[in-house]
Amino acid sequence: MYHLYIKYCIDCGVSLGSVDRDEDHGFKSSVDISVHKKLGMMRSTLIRDIKRFEFNLKIRGRVTRIWRPKKYDGERNDGLHCVVVDEKDDPIHGIIEENELPHLKEKIEEGFVYDIFPFHTKEHPSRYKVVDHEAVAYFNQKTKFIRLENIFPPIPRHSFLLLEFDELKAAMEKQEVLIDVYGCLKSVVPLYQTPVRNKEKMESKCEITLENLKREDLRITLWGDVARRFDLEAIQKHSAPVLVVFTSFRIALFLERISPSTTNHSCVIIDPDIPQREEYIKEFSKPGDKLKVIPNQSRQPTEQEAQKQTRKSVAELNALNPKLYMNETIFSPATIVRFSTHNHNTWWYKGCPTCYKYLKHKEDTDQFTCTEHDIQVPLPCYKLYMTIEDRENQATVLLLRKQAEQIFSITCPELVNKTVFPSEEAFPVEITNAIGQSYLFSMKVKGNGELIVRGVYPAPEDYVPSTTDLPITAPSTDLPITATSTDLPITATSTYVPSNRKRAAQTSARTLSKKIKREVEDGATVSSSTAK
């Protein structure tokens, strides 16, 4: 007579499978119990007891999150990373390297508890740790992931290094571990493309405002792959309030303001089941706490869209009727001829970091105030006038902030900090180097007829710049300089540039255009529980 038994390991609780037992002759059927023997001999190590450079380790833990980071060059994947937490709520960062991934990607799932063995540990491969542990666990093809059910004691579903907003500045000074922040999602500026400084490419960007129980705001900017994984459409379908954990941030200070910066390990986890959740739901269940989607005021058409727009000549720009074109975007290809400040005597101003409006100096103090946001730390912002031309005519347009950064390839705060006398009218070389460059400009016209640049794109391939080369200003010489002279320096007061410099700028713009065309915007996929 035979009976069917389900056997479990008394050490680990893992099912050994079905075994036929003969009441007279013991076990009859053959079962491969080699895995069980190894498992029985290996007792789980608590994560807190694991050190660097150990091998043949075994842990029991829950895989709380999984993500696929990019390498720091931003193009190649860097394996599969995870956080494993044990019964003591201690986490460890686990890595499956890219070459091992085909053998293991089907064996591990987020949210489940596993016995994991054998694996080895090393020290952290980068400056900042993902979790507060001295070692990183490396899994390979030989590593077993034995999935467990109904584990006691229970293992937490999540593990975060959450800091309050007012703790971020102190943590920044000696930061070794990437931090996580939690709060109610109050506003989102949807995904858009913006030029990356010092790189001939556009990058994805998404701006977030998070609020804590003290009703303090924290502004977060998601970049690149992290921004593309932020699924705003799925989040908008989520019932209010929308509670979010942003993981693995590096803390930076920009103009005296805390600025959490995303890393290649950052994830977005929507409404995690953590102890703070109930208190946040109670606080943020008011009508005014609904998520707001703020249109990106600087959102511009893509290069492909811009190239298809109807263009106007520079002569036509000078004759635009503001009443007819105030709500229109005008496109015009042109070449930069010169810069001026008109009566402002400087190419930058002290702006509000939130709304970019002029700040006023508060009497008898060293503080500055905004009409809408009270006392603020000044943010240097570009403001200068630019004369552009084509083969027919010239026009003067106003160049501000982000569009100026795109042309000069440097932010205004950085240029002010490196300029010896930033308040003087003389322009730094980073600005004058743009003279002679050709672009496709998108512009808006104000009620007084003034044109403001809103977008900057590579010049169309069929654009032919003016070929008129007038004399340039020469320093300390009485001899005339012809249009073909290329050996003397060009001063900041130069009005025109020789054609060879224009051609070089056009070649650079065409190169930029080809590189931007190769950029492919990835799709965004974020589940309701995590952005992997």
FIRO-364948 format. One record per residue (C-alpha): x, y, z. Coordinates in Angstrom, 2 decimals. Layout:
// residues N
+---------+---------+---------+
|       u |       v |       w |
+---------+---------+---------+
|       X |       Y |       Z |
...
+---------+---------+---------+
***
This chain:
// residues 532
+---------+---------+---------+
|       u |       v |       w |
+---------+---------+---------+
|    0.00 |    0.00 |    0.00 |
|    1.34 |    3.40 |   -0.97 |
|    0.57 |    6.86 |    0.44 |
|    1.44 |   10.25 |   -1.02 |
|    3.30 |   12.59 |    1.33 |
|    4.37 |   16.21 |    0.90 |
|    7.67 |   16.69 |    2.70 |
|    9.02 |   20.01 |    3.97 |
|   12.46 |   20.95 |    5.21 |
|   12.36 |   21.68 |    8.95 |
|   15.14 |   24.23 |    8.52 |
|   13.80 |   26.26 |    5.62 |
|   10.17 |   25.28 |    5.03 |
|   10.84 |   24.45 |    1.37 |
|    8.72 |   21.72 |   -0.17 |
|   10.78 |   18.64 |   -1.07 |
|    8.15 |   17.43 |   -3.50 |
|    5.94 |   14.34 |   -3.46 |
|    7.48 |   11.15 |   -2.08 |
|    5.90 |    7.67 |   -2.22 |
|    6.39 |    5.75 |    1.03 |
|    6.06 |    1.98 |    1.30 |
|    4.91 |    1.16 |    4.85 |
|    7.00 |   -2.02 |    4.80 |
|   10.05 |   -1.00 |    2.79 |
|   10.47 |    2.76 |    3.43 |
|   10.85 |    5.28 |    0.58 |
|   10.40 |    3.64 |   -2.82 |
|   10.48 |    6.43 |   -5.42 |
|   13.70 |    8.23 |   -6.21 |
|   13.70 |   11.97 |   -5.52 |
|   16.51 |   14.34 |   -6.32 |
|   17.18 |   15.76 |   -2.87 |
|   20.67 |   17.10 |   -3.59 |
|   19.37 |   20.67 |   -3.44 |
|   17.67 |   19.92 |   -0.13 |
|   20.84 |   18.46 |    1.34 |
|   22.82 |   21.58 |    0.47 |
|   20.00 |   23.75 |    1.77 |
|   19.77 |   21.83 |    4.99 |
|   23.47 |   22.18 |    5.62 |
|   23.41 |   25.93 |    4.97 |
|   21.65 |   28.06 |    7.54 |
|   20.50 |   31.52 |    6.50 |
|   22.77 |   34.36 |    7.47 |
|   21.23 |   37.57 |    8.78 |
|   21.96 |   40.40 |    6.37 |
|   23.46 |   42.52 |    9.15 |
|   26.13 |   39.81 |    9.67 |
|   27.27 |   39.71 |    6.04 |
|   30.66 |   41.24 |    5.25 |
|   32.45 |   42.19 |    2.06 |
|   34.38 |   39.58 |    0.09 |
|   32.52 |   36.52 |    1.39 |
|   31.24 |   33.58 |   -0.65 |
|   28.87 |   30.57 |   -0.43 |
|   26.36 |   32.68 |    1.47 |
|   22.65 |   32.05 |    1.98 |
|   19.94 |   34.52 |    2.95 |
|   16.19 |   34.45 |    3.30 |
|   14.63 |   37.70 |    2.21 |
|   12.01 |   39.56 |    0.25 |
|   12.89 |   41.23 |   -3.04 |
|   11.35 |   44.64 |   -2.33 |
|   12.23 |   46.38 |   -5.59 |
|   13.90 |   45.63 |   -8.91 |
|   15.23 |   48.05 |  -11.52 |
|   17.33 |   48.12 |  -14.68 |
|   19.77 |   51.04 |  -14.44 |
|   21.76 |   52.54 |  -17.26 |
|   25.51 |   52.82 |  -17.13 |
|   26.80 |   56.31 |  -16.51 |
|   27.29 |   56.91 |  -20.23 |
|   23.48 |   56.72 |  -20.40 |
|   23.29 |   54.29 |  -23.30 |
|   23.97 |   50.75 |  -22.07 |
|   22.06 |   48.70 |  -19.49 |
|   23.91 |   47.82 |  -16.30 |
|   22.38 |   44.47 |  -15.37 |
|   19.46 |   43.85 |  -13.01 |
|   19.58 |   45.41 |   -9.53 |
|   17.39 |   44.71 |   -6.52 |
|   17.00 |   45.34 |   -2.81 |
|   16.56 |   42.27 |   -0.58 |
|   15.24 |   42.66 |    2.98 |
|   15.28 |   40.03 |    5.74 |
|   13.13 |   39.44 |    8.84 |
|   15.12 |   42.03 |   10.81 |
|   14.22 |   44.72 |    8.22 |
|   17.87 |   44.93 |    7.14 |
|   18.44 |   45.52 |    3.41 |
|   21.22 |   44.59 |    1.02 |
|   21.79 |   45.72 |   -2.55 |
|   21.84 |   42.79 |   -4.99 |
|   23.27 |   42.80 |   -8.51 |
|   22.87 |   40.42 |  -11.44 |
|   25.44 |   41.54 |  -13.99 |
|   24.42 |   42.00 |  -17.61 |
|   26.14 |   38.82 |  -18.85 |
|   24.38 |   36.73 |  -16.16 |
|   20.94 |   38.20 |  -16.74 |
|   19.71 |   35.73 |  -19.41 |
|   20.15 |   32.89 |  -16.91 |
|   18.37 |   34.54 |  -13.97 |
|   15.79 |   37.08 |  -15.12 |
|   12.95 |   34.51 |  -15.01 |
|   13.88 |   33.27 |  -11.53 |
|   13.36 |   36.45 |   -9.52 |
|   10.23 |   38.58 |   -9.12 |
|    9.58 |   41.69 |   -7.12 |
|    7.61 |   41.31 |   -3.89 |
|    8.30 |   37.61 |   -3.20 |
|   10.34 |   35.92 |   -0.47 |
|   13.18 |   33.62 |   -1.47 |
|   15.93 |   31.52 |   -0.02 |
|   18.89 |   32.74 |   -2.04 |
|   22.11 |   30.72 |   -2.21 |
|   24.96 |   30.55 |   -2.97 |
|   26.22 |   34.07 |   -3.70 |
|   29.24 |   36.21 |   -2.98 |
|   29.78 |   39.80 |   -1.86 |
|   32.02 |   42.67 |   -2.88 |
|   32.39 |   46.31 |   -1.93 |
|   30.22 |   48.97 |   -3.54 |
|   31.13 |   49.68 |   -7.18 |
|   30.28 |   53.40 |   -6.95 |
|   30.71 |   56.29 |   -4.55 |
|   27.18 |   56.19 |   -3.14 |
|   25.51 |   53.13 |   -1.63 |
|   21.95 |   52.22 |   -2.58 |
|   21.29 |   50.92 |    0.97 |
|   23.13 |   51.33 |    4.24 |
|   25.21 |   48.16 |    4.12 |
|   28.93 |   47.73 |    3.63 |
|   28.59 |   44.94 |    1.04 |
|   26.84 |   44.29 |   -2.27 |
|   25.50 |   40.79 |   -3.07 |
|   26.34 |   39.38 |   -6.50 |
|   24.14 |   36.63 |   -7.98 |
|   25.13 |   34.43 |  -10.92 |
|   23.93 |   31.38 |  -12.85 |
|   24.72 |   29.06 |   -9.93 |
|   22.57 |   31.07 |   -7.51 |
|   19.26 |   29.42 |   -6.57 |
|   16.12 |   31.44 |   -5.82 |
|   13.77 |   29.13 |   -3.87 |
|   10.43 |   30.87 |   -3.55 |
|    8.70 |   30.57 |   -0.16 |
|    5.13 |   31.09 |    1.04 |
|    3.61 |   31.90 |    4.46 |
|    6.92 |   32.77 |    6.06 |
|    7.14 |   33.43 |    9.78 |
|    8.24 |   35.82 |   11.11 |
|    6.89 |   38.01 |    8.30 |
|    9.30 |   40.04 |    6.21 |
|    8.45 |   43.71 |    5.42 |
|    7.19 |   44.52 |    1.92 |
|    9.32 |   47.67 |    1.62 |
|   12.51 |   49.10 |    3.04 |
|   13.44 |   52.77 |    2.55 |
|   15.89 |   55.27 |    3.95 |
|   13.29 |   58.02 |    4.33 |
|   14.36 |   61.49 |    5.46 |
|   12.18 |   64.46 |    6.35 |
|   12.62 |   67.47 |    4.11 |
|   14.30 |   69.50 |    6.85 |
|   16.86 |   66.70 |    7.37 |
|   18.15 |   66.75 |    3.81 |
|   20.64 |   69.60 |    4.16 |
|   22.36 |   68.03 |    7.17 |
|   22.49 |   64.65 |    5.42 |
|   24.07 |   66.21 |    2.33 |
|   27.33 |   67.12 |    4.10 |
|   28.39 |   63.53 |    4.72 |
|   26.21 |   61.64 |    2.31 |
|   27.39 |   58.10 |    1.60 |
|   24.00 |   56.45 |    1.11 |
|   21.44 |   57.49 |   -1.50 |
|   18.31 |   58.76 |    0.23 |
|   14.59 |   58.23 |   -0.33 |
|   11.83 |   60.83 |    0.07 |
|    8.12 |   60.33 |    0.66 |
|    5.20 |   62.67 |    0.32 |
|    2.02 |   63.69 |   -1.43 |
|    2.39 |   64.43 |   -5.13 |
|    0.99 |   67.95 |   -5.52 |
|    2.00 |   69.03 |   -9.04 |
|    3.72 |   67.71 |  -12.15 |
|    5.16 |   69.46 |  -15.18 |
|    4.85 |   66.66 |  -17.78 |
|    7.75 |   65.15 |  -19.67 |
|    9.48 |   67.45 |  -22.13 |
|   12.78 |   67.69 |  -23.96 |
|   15.46 |   70.18 |  -23.00 |
|   19.02 |   70.74 |  -24.24 |
|   21.78 |   69.25 |  -22.11 |
|   24.62 |   71.60 |  -21.30 |
|   27.94 |   70.75 |  -22.95 |
|   26.33 |   67.93 |  -24.92 |
|   24.90 |   68.11 |  -28.40 |
|   21.71 |   66.33 |  -27.44 |
|   18.27 |   66.79 |  -25.96 |
|   17.25 |   65.03 |  -22.75 |
|   13.96 |   64.14 |  -21.09 |
|   12.93 |   66.12 |  -18.03 |
|    9.96 |   66.03 |  -15.64 |
|    9.39 |   68.47 |  -12.75 |
|    7.71 |   67.31 |   -9.54 |
|    6.44 |   69.08 |   -6.41 |
|    6.17 |   66.87 |   -3.31 |
|    4.59 |   67.95 |    0.01 |
|    5.04 |   66.52 |    3.51 |
|    2.82 |   66.51 |    6.61 |
|    4.17 |   69.94 |    7.61 |
|    2.93 |   71.25 |    4.26 |
|    6.50 |   71.92 |    3.18 |
|    7.25 |   71.66 |   -0.53 |
|   10.17 |   69.84 |   -2.11 |
|   10.85 |   70.39 |   -5.79 |
|   12.30 |   67.40 |   -7.62 |
|   13.55 |   67.15 |  -11.20 |
|   13.54 |   63.75 |  -12.88 |
|   16.01 |   63.35 |  -15.72 |
|   16.57 |   60.92 |  -18.56 |
|   15.47 |   57.33 |  -18.15 |
|   13.87 |   58.02 |  -14.74 |
|   11.74 |   60.79 |  -16.26 |
|   10.67 |   58.57 |  -19.14 |
|    9.56 |   55.83 |  -16.71 |
|    7.35 |   58.28 |  -14.79 |
|    3.92 |   57.27 |  -16.11 |
|    1.82 |   60.39 |  -15.54 |
|   -1.21 |   58.91 |  -17.30 |
|   -1.33 |   55.97 |  -14.88 |
|   -0.78 |   58.27 |  -11.90 |
|   -3.67 |   60.53 |  -12.93 |
|   -6.00 |   57.52 |  -12.79 |
|   -4.95 |   56.87 |   -9.19 |
|   -7.41 |   58.04 |   -6.53 |
|   -6.35 |   61.07 |   -4.49 |
|   -4.14 |   61.58 |   -2.63 |
|   -1.23 |   60.29 |   -4.69 |
|    1.48 |   59.22 |   -2.24 |
|    4.89 |   58.49 |   -3.67 |
|    8.35 |   57.34 |   -2.65 |
|   11.24 |   58.53 |   -4.81 |
|   14.28 |   56.38 |   -4.14 |
|   18.04 |   56.68 |   -4.45 |
|   18.53 |   60.45 |   -4.65 |
|   21.78 |   62.30 |   -4.28 |
|   21.40 |   65.54 |   -2.34 |
|   22.81 |   68.70 |   -3.87 |
|   22.64 |   72.39 |   -2.99 |
|   21.83 |   74.81 |   -5.79 |
|   21.73 |   78.53 |   -4.97 |
|   21.19 |   77.77 |   -1.26 |
|   18.23 |   75.50 |   -2.01 |
|   18.14 |   71.74 |   -1.44 |
|   17.94 |   70.03 |   -4.81 |
|   17.50 |   66.22 |   -4.74 |
|   19.09 |   64.79 |   -7.86 |
|   18.08 |   61.53 |   -9.53 |
|   20.66 |   58.81 |  -10.12 |
|   20.72 |   55.75 |  -12.34 |
|   19.30 |   53.80 |   -9.36 |
|   16.28 |   56.07 |   -8.75 |
|   12.82 |   54.46 |   -8.80 |
|    9.29 |   55.82 |   -8.42 |
|    7.04 |   53.76 |   -6.14 |
|    3.36 |   54.72 |   -6.03 |
|    1.37 |   54.34 |   -2.79 |
|    3.65 |   51.89 |   -0.95 |
|    2.24 |   50.22 |    2.14 |
|    4.40 |   51.86 |    4.82 |
|    3.58 |   53.04 |    8.39 |
|    3.29 |   56.74 |    7.39 |
|    0.59 |   56.04 |    4.80 |
|   -2.53 |   56.35 |    6.99 |
|   -1.42 |   59.66 |    8.49 |
|   -0.73 |   61.08 |    5.01 |
|   -4.11 |   59.91 |    3.69 |
|   -5.85 |   61.66 |    6.59 |
|   -3.93 |   64.92 |    6.04 |
|   -4.17 |   65.05 |    2.24 |
|   -7.81 |   64.11 |    1.70 |
|   -8.91 |   67.72 |    1.30 |
|  -10.35 |   69.01 |   -2.01 |
|   -7.31 |   71.20 |   -2.67 |
|   -4.92 |   68.25 |   -2.51 |
|   -5.79 |   66.84 |   -5.91 |
|   -2.81 |   66.41 |   -8.22 |
|   -2.28 |   69.38 |  -10.53 |
|   -0.74 |   68.99 |  -13.97 |
|    1.02 |   72.24 |  -14.87 |
|    1.58 |   72.91 |  -18.56 |
|    5.20 |   73.40 |  -19.47 |
|    5.38 |   77.05 |  -20.42 |
|    8.67 |   76.45 |  -22.23 |
|    7.43 |   73.39 |  -24.12 |
|    8.54 |   73.76 |  -27.70 |
|    7.89 |   71.70 |  -30.82 |
|   10.38 |   68.97 |  -31.59 |
|   12.99 |   69.68 |  -34.24 |
|   11.00 |   67.65 |  -36.78 |
|    7.84 |   69.65 |  -35.97 |
|    9.68 |   72.97 |  -36.13 |
|   11.20 |   72.22 |  -39.53 |
|    7.70 |   71.71 |  -40.97 |
|    6.37 |   75.07 |  -39.77 |
|    5.75 |   77.98 |  -42.12 |
|    8.72 |   80.35 |  -41.90 |
|    8.93 |   84.11 |  -42.10 |
|   11.84 |   86.15 |  -43.32 |
|   13.59 |   88.60 |  -41.01 |
|   12.06 |   91.47 |  -43.01 |
|    8.60 |   90.06 |  -42.28 |
|    9.42 |   89.90 |  -38.56 |
|    9.90 |   93.66 |  -38.50 |
|    6.41 |   94.23 |  -39.94 |
|    4.35 |   91.84 |  -37.81 |
|    1.04 |   93.18 |  -36.52 |
|    0.96 |   92.28 |  -32.77 |
|   -2.85 |   92.13 |  -32.75 |
|   -2.82 |   89.41 |  -35.40 |
|    0.17 |   87.40 |  -34.18 |
|    0.05 |   87.74 |  -30.38 |
|   -1.17 |   84.15 |  -29.92 |
|    0.93 |   82.67 |  -32.72 |
|    4.39 |   81.12 |  -32.73 |
|    6.57 |   82.51 |  -35.50 |
|    9.47 |   80.60 |  -37.03 |
|   12.37 |   82.28 |  -38.79 |
|   15.85 |   81.00 |  -39.78 |
|   18.55 |   83.61 |  -39.18 |
|   22.18 |   84.24 |  -38.23 |
|   23.30 |   85.94 |  -34.99 |
|   25.01 |   89.26 |  -35.75 |
|   25.55 |   90.92 |  -32.37 |
|   24.34 |   91.24 |  -28.78 |
|   23.38 |   94.30 |  -26.75 |
|   21.80 |   95.13 |  -23.41 |
|   19.98 |   98.32 |  -24.48 |
|   19.62 |  100.40 |  -21.31 |
|   20.00 |   97.58 |  -18.80 |
|   23.83 |   97.76 |  -18.68 |
|   24.08 |   94.05 |  -17.96 |
|   23.30 |   90.74 |  -19.67 |
|   21.71 |   89.13 |  -16.59 |
|   19.36 |   89.99 |  -13.74 |
|   18.51 |   88.70 |  -10.27 |
|   15.43 |   86.55 |  -10.71 |
|   13.06 |   84.57 |   -8.49 |
|   13.97 |   80.84 |   -8.57 |
|   10.25 |   79.98 |   -8.77 |
|    8.73 |   82.42 |  -11.27 |
|   11.88 |   84.11 |  -12.73 |
|   10.50 |   87.59 |  -12.14 |
|   12.81 |   90.42 |  -11.13 |
|   13.66 |   90.49 |   -7.42 |
|   13.63 |   93.78 |   -5.54 |
|   16.29 |   94.63 |   -3.00 |
|   14.82 |   94.96 |    0.49 |
|   15.79 |   98.24 |    2.06 |
|   18.52 |   98.20 |    4.73 |
|   19.05 |   94.44 |    4.32 |
|   20.96 |   92.09 |    2.06 |
|   17.74 |   90.28 |    1.14 |
|   15.71 |   90.25 |   -2.07 |
|   11.95 |   89.86 |   -2.40 |
|    9.59 |   88.59 |   -5.09 |
|    6.14 |   90.13 |   -5.51 |
|    4.63 |   86.63 |   -5.42 |
|    7.04 |   84.49 |   -3.38 |
|    8.35 |   86.84 |   -0.66 |
|   12.05 |   86.60 |    0.29 |
|   14.10 |   84.56 |   -2.17 |
|   17.73 |   83.72 |   -2.90 |
|   18.47 |   85.46 |   -6.24 |
|   18.86 |   83.27 |   -9.31 |
|   21.02 |   84.83 |  -12.07 |
|   18.94 |   84.84 |  -15.30 |
|   19.97 |   85.78 |  -18.82 |
|   18.39 |   88.84 |  -20.42 |
|   19.94 |   90.42 |  -23.50 |
|   19.01 |   91.64 |  -26.94 |
|   20.18 |   89.81 |  -30.03 |
|   20.35 |   91.14 |  -33.58 |
|   19.71 |   88.47 |  -36.22 |
|   19.85 |   88.66 |  -40.00 |
|   19.15 |   86.77 |  -43.17 |
|   19.90 |   87.72 |  -46.78 |
|   17.21 |   90.41 |  -46.75 |
|   17.27 |   92.30 |  -43.46 |
|   18.06 |   92.47 |  -39.75 |
|   15.83 |   92.37 |  -36.65 |
|   16.38 |   92.65 |  -32.91 |
|   14.85 |   90.05 |  -30.58 |
|   14.87 |   89.47 |  -26.82 |
|   16.79 |   86.42 |  -25.58 |
|   16.00 |   85.06 |  -22.10 |
|   16.95 |   82.28 |  -19.69 |
|   16.70 |   78.72 |  -21.09 |
|   16.94 |   79.72 |  -24.75 |
|   20.12 |   81.69 |  -24.00 |
|   21.53 |   78.68 |  -22.11 |
|   20.92 |   76.55 |  -25.18 |
|   22.89 |   78.92 |  -27.42 |
|   25.73 |   79.65 |  -24.96 |
|   26.02 |   76.05 |  -23.61 |
|   26.37 |   77.31 |  -20.03 |
|   23.87 |   78.29 |  -17.34 |
|   23.67 |   81.89 |  -16.25 |
|   24.66 |   81.18 |  -12.61 |
|   27.77 |   79.34 |  -13.81 |
|   28.75 |   82.14 |  -16.18 |
|   28.18 |   84.84 |  -13.55 |
|   30.32 |   82.91 |  -11.07 |
|   33.24 |   82.53 |  -13.49 |
|   33.10 |   86.09 |  -14.84 |
|   35.31 |   88.60 |  -13.04 |
|   32.99 |   91.58 |  -13.53 |
|   29.59 |   90.07 |  -14.32 |
|   27.72 |   93.38 |  -14.00 |
|   29.69 |   95.10 |  -16.77 |
|   28.23 |   95.53 |  -20.23 |
|   31.13 |   93.77 |  -21.94 |
|   30.04 |   90.28 |  -22.87 |
|   31.98 |   87.16 |  -21.83 |
|   33.54 |   85.07 |  -24.58 |
|   30.91 |   82.35 |  -24.01 |
|   28.36 |   84.83 |  -25.37 |
|   30.38 |   86.42 |  -28.18 |
|   31.32 |   82.96 |  -29.49 |
|   27.70 |   82.63 |  -30.61 |
|   28.08 |   85.47 |  -33.15 |
|   27.90 |   84.03 |  -36.64 |
|   25.92 |   80.93 |  -35.68 |
|   22.72 |   80.18 |  -37.62 |
|   19.57 |   78.70 |  -36.11 |
|   15.86 |   78.28 |  -36.69 |
|   14.26 |   80.52 |  -34.05 |
|   10.69 |   80.24 |  -32.78 |
|    9.36 |   83.51 |  -31.38 |
|    6.38 |   85.16 |  -29.73 |
|    5.39 |   88.78 |  -30.30 |
|    4.37 |   90.99 |  -27.36 |
|    1.69 |   93.65 |  -27.47 |
|    4.32 |   96.34 |  -28.04 |
|    5.73 |   94.46 |  -31.03 |
|    8.81 |   93.14 |  -29.22 |
|    9.88 |   89.65 |  -30.33 |
|   10.89 |   87.09 |  -27.68 |
|   12.81 |   83.92 |  -28.55 |
|   10.97 |   80.82 |  -27.28 |
|   12.82 |   78.02 |  -29.06 |
|   16.18 |   77.41 |  -30.73 |
|   16.69 |   74.67 |  -33.35 |
|   19.40 |   73.80 |  -35.88 |
|   19.14 |   75.88 |  -39.03 |
|   17.22 |   74.19 |  -41.88 |
|   19.42 |   72.56 |  -44.49 |
|   18.03 |   74.87 |  -47.18 |
|   18.83 |   78.04 |  -45.21 |
|   21.41 |   80.25 |  -46.94 |
|   22.88 |   82.91 |  -44.62 |
|   23.86 |   86.38 |  -45.76 |
|   27.18 |   86.41 |  -47.61 |
|   27.90 |   90.07 |  -46.88 |
|   31.17 |   90.36 |  -44.96 |
|   31.73 |   93.87 |  -43.63 |
|   34.94 |   94.96 |  -41.87 |
|   35.30 |   93.90 |  -38.26 |
|   36.68 |   96.04 |  -35.47 |
|   40.42 |   95.54 |  -34.99 |
|   42.21 |   96.20 |  -31.71 |
|   45.16 |   98.62 |  -31.65 |
|   45.81 |   99.01 |  -35.36 |
|   45.41 |  101.75 |  -37.96 |
|   45.49 |   99.37 |  -40.89 |
|   42.22 |   98.33 |  -42.53 |
|   41.22 |   94.74 |  -42.15 |
|   39.69 |   93.02 |  -45.11 |
|   36.87 |   90.53 |  -44.98 |
|   39.33 |   87.71 |  -45.65 |
|   41.55 |   88.47 |  -42.65 |
|   41.42 |   85.63 |  -40.14 |
|   44.53 |   86.11 |  -38.00 |
|   43.46 |   88.98 |  -35.78 |
|   41.23 |   88.52 |  -32.72 |
|   37.59 |   89.55 |  -32.76 |
|   36.60 |   91.88 |  -29.91 |
|   33.32 |   92.02 |  -28.03 |
|   32.38 |   95.11 |  -30.06 |
|   32.53 |   93.27 |  -33.38 |
|   29.44 |   93.79 |  -35.49 |
|   30.04 |   91.30 |  -38.27 |
|   32.02 |   88.15 |  -38.64 |
|   33.83 |   86.75 |  -41.67 |
|   32.15 |   84.15 |  -43.83 |
|   34.52 |   81.36 |  -42.86 |
|   33.36 |   81.68 |  -39.24 |
|   29.76 |   81.61 |  -40.40 |
|   30.38 |   78.49 |  -42.42 |
|   32.03 |   76.82 |  -39.42 |
|   29.00 |   77.68 |  -37.28 |
|   26.67 |   76.32 |  -39.94 |
|   28.65 |   73.08 |  -40.11 |
|   28.43 |   72.80 |  -36.31 |
|   24.68 |   73.37 |  -36.44 |
|   24.23 |   70.69 |  -39.10 |
|   26.22 |   68.27 |  -36.95 |
|   23.97 |   69.13 |  -34.01 |
|   20.92 |   68.54 |  -36.16 |
|   22.06 |   65.09 |  -37.23 |
|   22.82 |   64.09 |  -33.64 |
|   19.48 |   65.32 |  -32.37 |
|   17.70 |   63.43 |  -35.15 |
|   19.27 |   60.22 |  -33.88 |
|   17.75 |   60.72 |  -30.45 |
|   14.83 |   58.33 |  -29.99 |
|   12.42 |   59.06 |  -27.22 |
|   11.78 |   55.93 |  -25.17 |
|    8.31 |   54.94 |  -24.03 |
|    7.37 |   55.30 |  -20.40 |
|    6.25 |   52.33 |  -18.31 |
|    5.56 |   52.63 |  -14.61 |
|    3.28 |   50.23 |  -12.79 |
|    1.00 |   51.30 |   -9.99 |
|    3.43 |   49.85 |   -7.49 |
|    6.87 |   50.62 |   -8.86 |
|    8.92 |   51.95 |  -11.71 |
|   11.37 |   49.24 |  -12.51 |
+---------+---------+---------+
***
